[in-house]
Amino acid sequence: MTTTTRERFRPNPVALGLLRSGLEIRQFFRARDSMIFSFAFPIMLLVIFASIFNFEIAPGVKFTQYFIAGMIAAAQLTNGFQTLAIQIPIERDRGVLKRLAGSPMPPASYFIGKVVMVYTIGLIETALMLAIAGTLFDLSLPDTPAKWLTLAWVTMLGIAACTLCGIAFSSIPREGKRAPAVVTPVALVLQFISGVFFVFTNLPSWMQHIAAVFPLKWMTQGMRSVFLPDSFASQEAAGSWELGKVALILGVWVVIGFTLCVLTFRWTAKEER
């Protein structure tokens, strides 16, 4: 076979990425312990916090509603950023990435596989949380096409931003066994300062300013616009949902995350190069 023929039949990076995503998804569901924990942990937090903190934070708005909106965004952060920033260093230590480096698959296809996997998990988890919140805590689902559309684009941009940032951040832990100690505190701090566990406007202003730099704050705000009454928009820091700004900042983080992936991702650890 000539070089020209081989070039003609070289697999497309997107097609390779989609094939890789199927493998990633199958591996996720085969690891039953981690799969159950991934789905059960945010649901457990939702049930506990929503059952305990059932007070009103504004006329007609309970903290339960506020918290559920934040937890949906936090689950997306966990699946995208935290899981991948821990999982990829472990795969690197086990030699998985080194074996992939010897295949025709470019890094872009690997990224696509991870992103599609996280989207799949995130959508399933969001559906489960909405079903439980609607059944146990009377959460009202979006009642207009516009709100469903907002839920869709906030989810798509939020998961993309978190996933790409997680892949980029995976270059920081030097060993897979150290990754949880490096990554988990970052994810937890972001949740505490971004309006997940507390009403965002009740936090000190300096925390609000720090949170506004990162995607999670805008993801939670976008989710609140979907699940809370329109009247609550006046309680936000800017007095409105700022959906245009939410889209802009999440879009910027998608670009930043992708750029960092390209600049920092390596198939092997520094010591092996």
N, C-alpha and C positions, 0 to 999 in steps of 0.2 A: 504494500500500500504506500503510495507516495505521500510526501509531506503535505501537498495540497489537499489530498483526500482526507488526511487526518485532521487538518484544519477545518475542513468543511463539516466534519462530523463531531467536532469538539462540543461537548455538552454546554448548553446555555447556563450561565451562573444562576439565573432565576429558577430554571427547571431543576438544577441540582439542589438549590436551596429548598424548593418545595418537596423534593424527594427526601432531603435531610430532615425536614420538619416532620414528615411521617414517622421516621425512625425516632426522633426526639419525643414525639407524643406517645408512641408505643412504649418506649423506655420509661416514660413518666408513669404510665398506668400500670406497668409491670412491677414497679417498685412500690408495692402496696402500702408499706409502712409510711413512707414519705408522702405518698399520694393522699392517704387518709389524713395525715397531719396537716398537709397543705390546705385541704378543704375544711377540716374540722376546726383548726385553731382560730381563724377569723370569725367563724360562725359562733364558736364558744365565747369569744370576747364580745361579740354582738349581743348574744343572749344575756350574758352576765351584766354588762354595763347598761343595756337597755332596760333590764328588769330592776336594777338598783336606782338609776338616776332617771326618774320619771317625772321630774318637775318641769314647770313652764319656764322658758327663757324669754318668751315674748307672748303677747296675746294670741292664743290659739296655736302656739308652737311649743311642743315639748322637746326637752333635750334628747329624748329618744330619737325623734326624727332627725335632729341635727347630727347626732352621733352615727346613725345608720348611713347617712350621706358620706360622712367622713370615713367610715370603715370600708365602704366600697372602694373609695380612692386609695386607702391605706393597703387594702388587699392587692390592688393593682401594683402599688409600689413594692410590696413584699414579693410578689410573683416575678416582677420584672427586674427590679434592681437587686434586692437582697438575695434572692435565689440564684441568679446568674453570677453575681459577684462572688458567691461562695462556691457554686458548682463548677465554674470554669477552671479556677485554680486546682481543684481536686482532679478534674479531667486532665489537666496539664501534668500533674504529679504522676498520674497513673499511666501516662504515655499515650492517652487517647488522641490528644492534639498532635503529637509527634507522628502518629500513624496517619492521621488525616493530612498532615503536611506532605506526605509522600503520595497522596492521591491527586487526581486532577481537580479536586474541589478548591476553589479560591476562598479566601476569608469571607468575601461578600456572601457566598452561599451558606457558609456556617452561620453568619449573622441572620440571614433570612430564616434558616431553620429554627434558631432560637426565638426569633420574634414571633413566628407563626405558632410555635409551641406555647409561648406565654399568652398570646391572644386566645388560643383555644382554652387554656386553663382559666384565664381571666374571665372569659365570657361565661363559662360554666359556673365559676364561683360567684360571679355577679348574679346570675339567674337564681342560684341556690339561696343567696343572701336576700334577694328581693322576695322570694317565695316565703322564706321563714319570717322576714320582717313584716310582710303583708298578712301572714297567718297569725302570728303571735302578738304583733305590736301595732296592728292596724295602719301600717304604712300605706299611704295612698300612692299608687303607681302614677306615672305621668299621664295627664288627662288631655293633652293636646299633641298633635303631630310635631309641633315646634319643640316641645320638651323631649319627646322621644329622639328627635334629631340631635338635640343638645347632648342627651345622654350618649348617643352614638359617637359624636365627634370628640367629646371630652374623653370617652373611653379609648377611642382609637389613638388620639394624640398622646394621651397620658401613658398608655401602655407602651407605645413606641418610644417615648422619651425615657421612661424608666428602664426599659429593656436595653436600649443602646447605652445609657449611662452605666447600667450594670455590667455590660460587656467591657466597657472602657475601664471601669473601676476594678475589674478582675485582674488587671495588670499590677495592682498595688500590693496585695498579699504575696509574700515571697514563697509561701508554702500553702498547700491546700488545707492542712490541719490548723493553720493560723487564720484562715480566712474568716470564720465566724466571729472571732474576737475583733477583727478589724472592721468588718462590714456591719454586724448587727447593731453596735452603738450608733452608727451613722443613721441607719434606718429608724431606730427608736427615737433619736433626738428630732429628726424631721417630723415624725408623727406627733410628738409632744408640742412642737412649736407651730404646726401647720393647721390647727383647727380640727384635729381628729378627736382627741380626748377632752379637749376644753373648747369653750366658745372662743373663737379667734380674737374677737375684739376685747375679751377680758384679759388677754395676755399683755405683758409689758410692751411698750411701743418698740423697744429695741429688738425684742424677739420677733415682732411682726415684720420689722424691716428685714431681718435676716431670713425669715421664712419666705418672704416675697421674692427672694432671689432664686428659689428652687421650685421645681415643678409641682410638688405635692400641695402646696398652699393653693395653687390655682386649680388643681384637680378637685380638691375639696370644695372650693368656691363654685366651680362649675356644677358639681354634683348637688350642692345645696340649691342652686337655681332650678334644678329638675324636681327635687323632692319636697322643697319647702314652699309655702305660699309666696306669691309675688310681693306681698306686703312686707315680707321679712327682708327684702333687698335693702330697705332703708337702714337695717341694723348692721349691714356690712361696713367694713372700715371706710370704703369710699362712698357709701350711701347707695350703691347699686351693685348689680351682679358683675358688671364689667366683662361681659362675655367676649367682646372683641379683644380685650386685653388678655383674657384667659387663652383664647385661640392663638394670639400672637406669641405669648411667652412659651406656651407649650410647643408651638412650632419652632421657635428659636432653640429650645432645648433638644428637639429632635435633630436639628442641624448640628448643634454642639456635640450631642452624643455620638452621632455618626462620624463627625470629624475626629473626635477623640478615639473612636474605635479604629479608624484607619491609621491614626498616628501611633497608637499604643499597643494594639493587639499583636501578639506574637504566638506562633505555634508552640514554641519551647520556652522554658525559663531562661533567664539571663545566664545562669551558670552553665547551660548546655550549649550556648552559642559560640 
